[in-house]
Amino acid sequence: MTPATEFASGLTVRGFTPPLKLQDFKLIAFDMDSTLINIECVDEIADTVGRKTEVAAITEAAMRGEISDFKESLRRRVALLKGVTVADMESVYRERLQLNPGAAELIAACKAVGMKVLLVSGGFTFFTDRVRDRLGIDFTRSNVLEIESGPNCGMLTGRLVDQSWGDICDGAEKRRMLLQTCEQMGISPQQAIAMGDGANDLPMMGEAGLSVAYHAKPKVREQAMVAINSGGLDRLLEILR
């Protein structure tokens, strides 16, 4: 593995010498939870029904790469959300979810040079759709929580809904969506940037021309070309000018 070099305080690079040109890239792909936003949504949803400790332990193990089957880990966590209401999720979005520092600034800088923005998440459309609209994101892929339509209308069933592209957005699906979006845009994956913090982000980060770890788990920091270990997402602009 190529050794990392401290470029600036809390900012390391591997395998190249900064700066690069932002306009040489055409697409930037973000993970959502703990990357673009400050929380793990599944953990905070679980907190509304007193199950955060159990769910967060599974989340942490999955993000560290200690659970190899992300799909099964997500099904286990979602099963523990049974009985959560849509109103509970609204309160999580309104009261707990914040954009991470520098998110809006980085996206604005990318859009200013004509780049497109992709949000790929192992989380849920309930949140990704709102973040998409808030930031003007071009493409998204995430998971759909099933909601009761009968006597318990408005409550989660503890299951996910299959979509036209598959069942769960895991690391393999994040990679596929990155490649599919590049193909749709008529660009090479080398013209894409991928940013994430957990093990399920590594497949897409491995395809991108520039991989960026943001306040990430050790396994991700070790493999990324850029690691932002302090400060906001817009610290990437210190490397891309």
C-alpha positions as CSV (number, residue, x, y, z in Angstrom):
1,M,0.0,0.0,0.0
2,T,1.3,3.5,-0.9
3,P,2.2,5.4,2.2
4,A,0.1,8.5,3.1
5,T,1.6,11.9,3.4
6,E,0.3,14.7,5.6
7,F,-0.6,17.5,3.2
8,A,-1.9,19.8,5.9
9,S,-3.1,19.4,9.5
10,G,-5.7,16.7,9.5
11,L,-5.5,16.1,5.7
12,T,-3.5,13.2,4.2
13,V,-2.9,12.2,0.6
14,R,-1.7,9.0,-0.9
15,G,-0.4,8.2,-4.4
16,F,-0.3,11.7,-5.9
17,T,0.9,15.3,-5.3
18,P,-1.7,18.0,-4.8
19,P,-3.3,20.1,-6.1
20,L,-5.5,18.6,-8.7
21,K,-7.9,20.6,-10.9
22,L,-11.5,20.4,-9.8
23,Q,-12.7,20.9,-13.4
24,D,-10.9,17.7,-14.5
25,F,-13.7,15.8,-12.6
26,K,-17.3,15.5,-13.9
27,L,-19.1,13.7,-11.0
28,I,-18.8,13.6,-7.3
29,A,-20.5,10.7,-5.3
30,F,-21.3,11.0,-1.6
31,D,-22.3,8.5,1.0
32,M,-24.9,10.1,3.2
33,D,-24.9,9.0,6.9
34,S,-21.8,10.3,8.8
35,T,-20.4,11.7,5.5
36,L,-22.8,14.3,4.0
37,I,-24.8,14.4,7.2
38,N,-23.9,14.3,10.9
39,I,-25.9,11.2,12.0
40,E,-26.6,7.5,11.2
41,C,-30.3,7.8,10.5
42,V,-31.1,4.1,11.3
43,D,-29.6,4.6,14.8
44,E,-31.5,7.8,15.5
45,I,-34.8,6.2,14.3
46,A,-34.2,3.3,16.6
47,D,-33.7,5.8,19.5
48,T,-37.3,6.8,19.1
49,V,-38.4,3.3,20.3
50,G,-35.6,2.7,22.8
51,R,-33.5,0.5,20.6
52,K,-30.6,2.7,19.7
53,T,-27.9,0.8,21.6
54,E,-28.7,-2.5,19.9
55,V,-29.0,-1.0,16.4
56,A,-25.9,1.3,16.8
57,A,-23.7,-1.7,17.7
58,I,-24.6,-3.4,14.5
59,T,-24.1,-0.2,12.5
60,E,-20.7,0.4,14.0
61,A,-19.6,-3.2,13.2
62,A,-20.8,-3.0,9.7
63,M,-19.1,0.4,9.0
64,R,-15.8,-0.9,10.4
65,G,-16.0,-3.9,8.1
66,E,-16.4,-6.4,10.9
67,I,-19.7,-7.6,9.4
68,S,-19.2,-8.8,5.8
69,D,-22.9,-9.1,4.8
70,F,-24.2,-5.6,4.8
71,K,-27.6,-6.6,3.5
72,E,-28.2,-9.0,6.4
73,S,-26.9,-6.4,8.9
74,L,-29.4,-3.8,7.5
75,R,-32.3,-6.3,7.6
76,R,-31.5,-7.0,11.3
77,R,-31.5,-3.3,12.1
78,V,-34.6,-2.5,10.1
79,A,-36.5,-5.3,11.8
80,L,-35.8,-3.5,15.1
81,L,-37.6,-0.4,13.7
82,K,-41.0,-2.1,13.6
83,G,-43.5,0.2,15.2
84,V,-41.7,3.5,14.5
85,T,-44.0,6.1,13.1
86,V,-43.6,8.4,10.1
87,A,-43.9,11.2,12.7
88,D,-41.0,9.8,14.6
89,M,-38.9,9.9,11.4
90,E,-40.0,13.5,10.7
91,S,-38.8,14.5,14.2
92,V,-35.4,12.8,13.5
93,Y,-35.1,14.8,10.3
94,R,-36.2,18.0,11.8
95,E,-34.4,17.8,15.2
96,R,-31.3,15.7,14.7
97,L,-30.2,15.7,11.1
98,Q,-27.7,18.4,10.1
99,L,-25.5,18.7,7.1
100,N,-21.9,18.2,8.0
101,P,-19.7,21.3,7.9
102,G,-18.6,22.3,4.4
103,A,-21.2,20.1,2.6
104,A,-23.1,22.9,0.9
105,E,-19.9,24.7,0.1
106,L,-18.3,21.7,-1.5
107,I,-21.3,20.9,-3.6
108,A,-21.7,24.5,-4.7
109,A,-18.0,24.5,-5.8
110,C,-18.5,21.3,-7.8
111,K,-21.7,22.6,-9.4
112,A,-19.9,25.8,-10.3
113,V,-17.5,23.9,-12.6
114,G,-20.3,21.9,-14.1
115,M,-20.0,18.7,-12.1
116,K,-23.0,16.5,-11.3
117,V,-23.7,15.1,-7.8
118,L,-24.6,11.6,-6.8
119,L,-25.9,10.5,-3.4
120,V,-25.7,6.7,-2.8
121,S,-26.7,5.5,0.6
122,G,-27.3,2.4,2.6
123,G,-29.9,4.5,4.4
124,F,-33.4,5.4,3.4
125,T,-35.3,7.4,0.8
126,F,-37.2,9.2,3.6
127,F,-34.0,11.1,4.3
128,T,-32.1,11.0,1.0
129,D,-35.0,12.6,-0.9
130,R,-35.0,15.5,1.5
131,V,-31.2,15.9,1.4
132,R,-31.3,15.7,-2.4
133,D,-33.9,18.5,-2.6
134,R,-32.1,20.6,0.0
135,L,-28.8,20.5,-1.8
136,G,-29.9,20.2,-5.5
137,I,-28.4,16.7,-5.9
138,D,-28.7,15.2,-9.4
139,F,-28.9,11.4,-8.7
140,T,-29.7,9.3,-5.7
141,R,-29.9,5.6,-4.7
142,S,-31.0,4.3,-1.3
143,N,-33.5,2.0,0.4
144,V,-37.2,2.2,0.9
145,L,-38.7,1.5,4.4
146,E,-42.0,-0.3,4.2
147,I,-44.9,1.5,5.9
148,E,-48.1,-0.1,7.1
149,S,-51.2,0.8,5.1
150,G,-53.9,-1.0,7.3
151,P,-54.9,-0.6,10.9
152,N,-51.3,0.5,11.8
153,C,-51.1,3.0,9.0
154,G,-48.1,5.2,9.2
155,M,-46.0,2.7,11.2
156,L,-42.9,0.9,9.9
157,T,-43.3,-2.8,9.3
158,G,-39.7,-3.7,10.0
159,R,-39.1,-4.6,6.4
160,L,-37.6,-2.9,3.2
161,V,-39.3,-2.6,-0.1
162,D,-37.7,-4.2,-3.2
163,Q,-37.0,-1.7,-6.0
164,S,-36.7,-2.0,-9.8
165,W,-32.9,-2.2,-9.5
166,G,-32.7,-4.7,-6.6
167,D,-33.4,-5.2,-2.9
168,I,-30.8,-3.2,-0.8
169,C,-28.2,-0.5,-1.7
170,D,-25.1,-2.1,-0.2
171,G,-21.4,-1.6,-1.2
172,A,-21.8,-3.6,-4.5
173,E,-24.9,-1.5,-5.4
174,K,-23.0,1.8,-4.6
175,R,-20.3,0.7,-7.0
176,R,-22.8,-0.3,-9.7
177,M,-24.6,3.0,-9.4
178,L,-21.4,5.0,-9.6
179,L,-20.4,3.1,-12.8
180,Q,-23.9,3.3,-14.2
181,T,-24.0,7.1,-13.6
182,C,-20.6,7.5,-15.3
183,E,-21.9,5.6,-18.3
184,Q,-25.0,7.6,-18.4
185,M,-23.0,10.8,-18.4
186,G,-20.5,9.5,-21.0
187,I,-17.5,9.8,-18.7
188,S,-14.8,7.6,-17.3
189,P,-14.9,6.6,-13.6
190,Q,-11.5,8.2,-13.5
191,Q,-13.4,11.5,-13.9
192,A,-15.4,10.8,-10.7
193,I,-14.8,11.5,-7.0
194,A,-16.2,9.2,-4.4
195,M,-16.5,10.2,-0.7
196,G,-17.4,8.0,2.2
197,D,-16.7,6.9,5.8
198,G,-17.6,3.2,6.1
199,A,-16.5,-0.2,4.7
200,N,-19.6,-0.3,2.4
201,D,-18.2,2.8,0.6
202,L,-15.0,1.1,-0.4
203,P,-16.3,-0.6,-3.6
204,M,-17.3,2.7,-5.2
205,M,-14.3,4.5,-3.8
206,G,-12.1,1.8,-5.5
207,E,-13.6,2.7,-8.9
208,A,-13.3,6.5,-8.7
209,G,-10.5,8.6,-10.0
210,L,-10.2,10.2,-6.6
211,S,-11.3,8.4,-3.4
212,V,-11.9,10.5,-0.2
213,A,-12.4,9.3,3.3
214,Y,-14.2,11.7,5.6
215,H,-13.7,11.3,9.4
216,A,-13.7,7.6,8.4
217,K,-13.2,4.2,9.9
218,P,-9.6,3.0,10.0
219,K,-10.0,0.5,7.1
220,V,-11.4,3.3,4.9
221,R,-8.7,5.9,5.8
222,E,-6.0,3.3,5.0
223,Q,-7.3,2.8,1.4
224,A,-8.5,6.2,0.4
225,M,-6.3,8.6,-1.7
226,V,-7.4,11.5,0.5
227,A,-8.3,11.4,4.2
228,I,-10.0,14.3,5.8
229,N,-9.5,13.7,9.5
230,S,-10.4,17.1,10.8
231,G,-12.5,20.0,9.6
232,G,-15.3,20.0,7.1
233,L,-16.0,18.4,3.7
234,D,-14.9,21.5,1.9
235,R,-11.3,20.8,3.0
236,L,-11.2,18.7,-0.2
237,L,-11.0,22.1,-2.0
238,E,-7.5,22.5,-0.5
239,I,-6.5,19.7,-2.9
240,L,-8.8,20.5,-5.8
241,R,-8.3,24.0,-7.2
